């Protein structure tokens, strides 16, 4: 092997003063990535040890073992520490593929919180404000003056000013008319198409497994980009598992509040994902609402038997059943 002087070695050339500026920048970026990865790993180990020291972080599995498959864990929510608690309760092989959701308005308030949730927890940020704020929408699109036509069969339809009155018995096409400025009736969540079954003849052999996937894909494609579920859908589409809190906000009592519809929609969009209920016990005493100093106390996370949306099951019955599955773990 021919001797190579230090000045001729590639790594020497990379860091030498005469090296190309692009090479020096690439080396600096490479070193920065390594340092960031090491720092996040050290912080992960530190938080894991701290959580286990303060709470014990006991994980109990009933009805399903810890398994590396795509899952949607749904749990009660009583503290911001819920995210940390359920993350620490998972085994390492599941922790690396499971992403908890985090309220964007809270966990991005400071650079340190944002770094913790992105670099350590790999959390999915959820904007608790759904869609475009009404004030912004009203400012962006000025409303044209309209005249309400009470003679039209469809209430809430108005014609622009200057439109002649229709003759008696004359049918009016609805094109060219705009909705009057009146509160729109909220869309019933149960109006979401039931994609779990279809009243059609049984498909031919080999096509039975394709139909639900196509229906689920159609639901995902119909989701608005600014929908609060959009980040969760992207995480599940990439193959990750997620941890959600279907109450939507932290509860105050011993029992979780009624579940919101997000869990039901995700179950329809990803029928292959396993829905695992979880009960987080005592964590609200470690970090009560409004407190910043944790109190050492034993806590646990109990994981229960998976559930699924039954054929023909409507939104509210499913959400009530999912809520009961979480509450039932409290007594175990």
Secondary structure, 3 states (H helix, E strand, C coil): CCCCCHHHCHHHHHHCCCCCHHHHHHHHHHHHHHHHHHHHHHHHHHHHHHHHHHHCCEEEECCCCCCCCCEEEEECCCCCHHHHHHHHHCCHHHHCCEEEEEEHHHHCCCHHHHHHHHHHCCCEEECCCCCCCHHHHHHHCCCCCEEECCCCCCCCEEEECCCCCCCCCCCCCCCCCEECCCCCCCCCHHHCCCCCCCCCCCCCCCCHHHHHHHHHHHHHHCCCCCCCCHHHHHHHHCCCEEEECCCCCCCCCCCCCCCCCHHHHHHHHCCCCEEEEEEEECHHHHCCCCCCCCCCCCCEEEECCCECCCCCCCHHHHHHHHHHHHHHHHHC
